[in-house]
Amino acid sequence: MPQIAQLGEFYASQIFWLVVFFGLAFFIVGRGMVPKVMDTVAHRDKQISDDFAAAEQARREADVQEEAWRARENARRAEAQGVIAEARSKAALATEGRLAETQRGLDAKIAAAEARIAEALAAASAEIENVATDAARDVVARVAGIAVDDGAARVAVKEKLAHG
């Protein structure tokens, strides 16, 4: 078979060219392109890790600023609560003063009204006593035909009104 006989003649040259092309490919790709790609990947990895570190630092600074802000807000809130409490106490004192003044005015009006009622009651009692005295004297004069003096009739009416 002539095809098998030719293998030996071409076998050595094919292996030679195979080694040459693989060697060229190794040096061009392996020594030329792969280091550049690896440098690019390493540079990107470094940039990503630097960005992560910067983000972490920014987060810590933001946390510190947020904590400071919260402390300021809590202090302002406490100050506002103090102002509110002070305003409430002042308002309560002012309200107490107005209530006391109003109560004094009402007490004075009540005392005056009670005095007027007492005067009216005394006047009404005196009027009732006078009417009762006149009526008792007139009844005794008509029924018994006796004339009773005003003092005796008044004493009898007072005693009857006092004891029922």
C-alpha positions in Angstrom: 0.0 0.0 0.0 1.6 3.1 -1.1 -0.4 5.4 1.3 1.1 3.7 4.3 4.6 3.8 2.8 4.3 7.6 2.5 3.6 8.1 6.2 7.2 7.9 7.1 8.3 10.5 4.6 5.7 13.1 5.7 5.5 12.1 9.4 8.6 13.9 10.5 7.9 17.1 8.6 4.3 17.2 10.0 5.5 16.8 13.6 8.1 19.6 12.9 5.5 22.0 11.6 3.1 21.1 14.4 5.8 21.9 17.0 6.6 25.2 15.1 3.0 26.4 15.0 2.3 25.3 18.6 5.5 27.1 19.7 4.6 30.2 17.8 1.0 30.1 19.3 2.5 29.5 22.8 4.8 32.5 22.5 2.3 34.8 20.8 -0.7 33.9 22.9 1.0 32.5 26.1 3.8 35.1 26.4 2.2 38.0 24.6 -1.5 38.1 25.0 -2.2 36.2 28.2 0.0 38.4 30.5 -1.8 41.5 29.1 -5.2 39.9 29.8 -4.0 38.8 33.3 -2.7 42.3 34.0 -6.1 43.7 32.9 -8.0 41.2 35.1 -5.6 42.0 38.0 -6.1 45.7 37.5 -9.9 45.3 37.4 -9.7 43.1 40.6 -7.6 45.8 42.3 -10.0 48.5 41.1 -13.0 46.6 42.4 -11.4 45.9 45.7 -10.3 49.6 46.0 -13.9 50.6 45.2 -15.2 48.2 47.8 -12.8 49.6 50.4 -13.8 53.2 49.4 -17.5 52.2 49.7 -16.9 50.6 53.1 -15.0 53.7 54.3 -17.8 55.9 53.0 -20.4 53.7 54.8 -18.4 54.0 58.1 -18.2 57.8 57.7 -21.9 57.9 56.9 -22.6 55.9 60.0 -20.5 58.3 62.1 -22.3 61.3 60.6 -25.7 59.6 61.0 -24.9 58.9 64.7 -23.9 62.5 65.2 -27.0 63.7 63.4 -29.1 61.4 65.7 -27.4 62.7 68.8 -28.1 66.3 67.6 -31.7 65.5 66.8 -32.2 63.8 70.2 -30.7 66.8 72.0 -32.9 69.2 70.0 -35.9 67.0 70.7 -35.1 67.0 74.4 -34.7 70.8 74.3 -38.0 71.1 72.5 -39.7 68.9 75.1 -38.2 71.2 77.8 -39.5 74.3 76.0 -42.9 72.6 75.7 -42.9 71.7 79.4 -42.0 75.2 80.4 -44.7 76.6 78.2 -47.2 74.2 79.7 -46.2 75.2 83.2 -46.4 78.9 82.3 -49.8 78.4 80.7 -51.0 76.4 83.7 -49.8 79.2 86.1 -51.5 81.8 83.9 -54.7 79.7 83.8 -54.5 79.1 87.6 -54.2 82.9 88.1 -57.2 83.6 85.8 -59.2 80.8 87.5 -58.4 82.2 90.9 -59.3 85.7 89.9 -62.5 84.4 88.3 -63.2 82.4 91.4 -62.7 85.4 93.6 -65.2 87.4 91.4 -67.7 84.5 91.6 -67.2 84.2 95.4 -67.9 87.9 95.7 -71.0 87.7 93.5 -72.2 84.6 95.5 -71.6 86.4 98.8 -73.5 89.5 97.5 -76.3 87.2 96.3 -76.4 85.4 99.6 -76.6 88.7 101.5 -79.4 89.8 99.2 -81.2 86.5 99.8 -80.7 86.8 103.6 -82.1 90.3 103.5 -85.0 89.2 101.4 -85.6 86.3 103.7 -85.4 88.5 106.7 -87.8 91.0 105.0 -90.1 88.2 104.0 -90.0 86.7 107.5 -90.8 90.1 109.0 -93.6 90.6 106.5 -95.0 87.2 107.2 -94.8 87.9 110.9 -96.5 91.3 110.5 -99.2 89.7 108.3 -99.6 86.8 110.8 -99.8 89.2 113.7 -102.5 91.3 112.0 -104.4 88.2 110.9 -104.2 86.6 114.4 -105.4 89.9 116.1 -108.2 90.2 113.6 -109.3 86.5 114.0 -109.2 86.8 117.8 -111.2 90.0 117.7 -113.8 88.5 115.4 -114.1 85.1 116.9 -113.7 85.9 120.6 -114.6 89.5 120.4 -111.4 90.4 122.5 -109.1 93.1 121.6 -105.5 91.9 121.7 -102.7 94.4 121.9 -100.0 94.3 119.1 -97.1 93.2 121.4 -99.0 90.1 122.8 -100.1 89.1 119.3 -96.6 89.5 118.0 -95.1 87.3 120.9 -97.7 84.6 120.3 -97.0 84.5 116.5 -93.2 84.4 117.1 -93.6 81.5 119.5 -95.8 79.6 117.1 -93.5 80.2 114.2 -90.4 79.2 116.2 -91.9 75.9 117.5 -94.2 75.0 114.7 
